[in-house]
Amino acid sequence: MDNASLEWTRGAYTISTARERLDLDVIHGYLDRSYWAAGRSRERVAQSIAQSLPFGLYHGGAQIGFARVVTDDVVLAFLADVFVLEAHRGQGLGVWLVETITTLPQLRRVRRWLLGTRDAHELYRKFGFAEPPPGVLMQRINPDSDRDS
C-alpha cells in the first residue's frame, strides 16, 4: 500500500489508516487485558503494528477501537487485534470496522482471510468468515513469544 492514509466517517466516528493518529497507550492497554494478547509488551505491540496495515477507530480525537491486517494483498490476509472499547460498543462500530477493512479495494480480491476469535463468531460470519473444514489449516504457536527475554 502506498503511504496515503484513508479515512471513513460515520457520525461522530472515524476510521483511519493514518499511523500518526494511533494511540499506542490505548492499543497496548486494551491488548494487554485481552485474552489473546495479555502480557504482550508495548514494544512488541508497536512492532506488530509497524508490520501491518492498521485501522484506528476514533470518536472525536480519541482512539476507541483498532484492528490490523497482515497481508500480501493477493493470497492471504490475517485480521488481528480487533477491538472497540467497552463504552462504545452496541452501536455497530465493530461491524463497520470489519466491513471497512474487508471492502478496502486493495484487499477485496485477497484469496484467503484468516482470523482468530473465541467469542465473536457471529460478527465475522456476517462477512463470510467460517470455520475451516477439519484438516485444512494447521498452526504452530510459540507460547513463550511474548515473554521478555
C-alpha positions in Angstrom: 0.0 0.0 0.0 1.2 3.5 -0.7 1.7 5.9 2.2 -1.5 7.8 1.6 -3.9 7.5 4.6 -7.5 6.7 4.1 -10.4 7.8 6.3 -14.1 7.0 6.6 -16.6 8.9 8.8 -19.9 7.9 10.3 -21.5 10.5 12.5 -19.0 11.4 15.3 -16.8 8.3 14.5 -13.9 8.0 12.1 -11.8 5.1 10.9 -8.4 6.0 9.7 -5.3 4.2 8.4 -3.1 7.1 9.5 -0.3 5.7 11.6 0.4 9.0 13.2 -3.1 9.0 14.8 -2.7 5.7 16.5 -2.6 5.9 20.3 -0.2 3.1 21.4 -1.2 3.6 25.0 -4.9 2.8 24.2 -4.0 -0.1 21.9 -1.5 -1.7 24.3 -3.8 -1.1 27.2 -6.6 -3.0 25.6 -4.5 -5.8 24.2 -2.7 -6.3 27.5 -6.0 -7.2 29.1 -7.4 -9.2 26.2 -7.5 -13.0 26.2 -5.3 -13.2 23.0 -2.5 -10.7 23.8 -2.3 -10.4 27.6 1.3 -9.9 28.6 2.5 -8.6 25.2 4.9 -5.8 25.8 4.3 -2.3 24.4 7.4 -2.7 22.2 6.1 -5.9 20.7 2.6 -4.3 20.1 4.4 -1.4 18.3 6.4 -3.8 16.2 3.3 -5.8 15.2 1.6 -2.6 14.1 4.7 -1.5 12.1 4.5 -4.7 10.1 0.7 -4.5 9.5 -1.9 -2.3 7.8 -3.5 -0.6 10.9 -7.0 0.8 11.2 -7.8 3.1 14.1 -11.3 3.9 15.2 -11.8 7.3 16.7 -14.5 9.3 18.5 -13.5 13.0 18.3 -9.8 12.9 18.7 -9.7 9.9 21.0 -9.0 6.4 19.8 -11.7 4.0 20.8 -11.0 0.9 18.6 -8.4 -0.8 16.5 -7.7 -3.6 14.0 -4.8 -4.5 11.8 -4.3 -6.7 8.8 -1.2 -8.7 7.9 -1.3 -9.4 4.2 0.5 -9.9 0.9 -2.6 -8.3 -0.8 -3.1 -11.3 -3.1 -3.2 -14.7 -1.4 -3.5 -14.1 2.4 -4.9 -11.6 4.8 -4.9 -12.1 8.6 -7.3 -9.9 10.5 -5.9 -9.3 14.1 -6.3 -7.4 17.3 -9.8 -6.2 16.5 -11.5 -4.3 19.4 -13.9 -1.5 20.3 -13.6 -0.1 23.8 -16.5 -1.1 26.0 -18.0 2.4 26.3 -18.6 2.5 22.6 -20.0 -1.0 22.0 -23.5 -1.7 20.9 -23.5 0.9 18.1 -22.4 -1.3 15.2 -18.9 0.1 15.2 -17.2 -3.3 15.2 -19.3 -4.3 12.2 -18.4 -1.0 10.5 -14.7 -1.5 11.2 -14.6 -5.1 9.8 -16.8 -4.0 6.8 -14.4 -1.1 6.0 -11.4 -3.4 6.2 -12.8 -6.3 4.2 -14.1 -4.0 1.4 -10.9 -1.9 1.0 -10.1 -2.0 -2.7 -6.5 -3.4 -2.2 -7.9 -6.3 0.0 -11.1 -7.1 -1.9 -9.5 -9.8 -4.1 -7.4 -11.5 -1.4 -8.0 -15.2 -1.7 -8.0 -16.3 1.9 -8.8 -14.3 5.0 -8.0 -15.7 8.4 -8.6 -14.6 12.0 -8.8 -16.0 15.4 -11.7 -15.4 17.8 -13.1 -17.0 20.9 -16.3 -15.0 21.2 -17.2 -13.0 18.1 -18.0 -15.7 15.5 -21.4 -14.2 14.7 -19.8 -10.8 13.9 -17.3 -12.4 11.5 -19.9 -14.7 9.9 -21.6 -11.5 8.5 -18.5 -11.0 6.3 -18.2 -14.6 5.1 -15.8 -16.0 7.7 -16.4 -19.6 8.7 -14.5 -22.3 10.5 -12.3 -24.2 8.1 -13.0 -27.8 7.4 -11.1 -30.1 9.7 -7.7 -31.0 8.4 -7.4 -27.9 6.2 -5.3 -25.5 8.3 -2.6 -26.1 10.8 -0.9 -23.8 13.2 2.3 -23.5 15.2 2.2 -21.5 18.4 5.2 -20.3 20.4 3.7 -19.8 23.9 6.8 -18.0 25.0 6.8 -15.4 22.2 5.5 -12.6 24.4 7.7 -13.2 27.4 10.6 -10.8 27.9 13.9 -12.4 27.3 
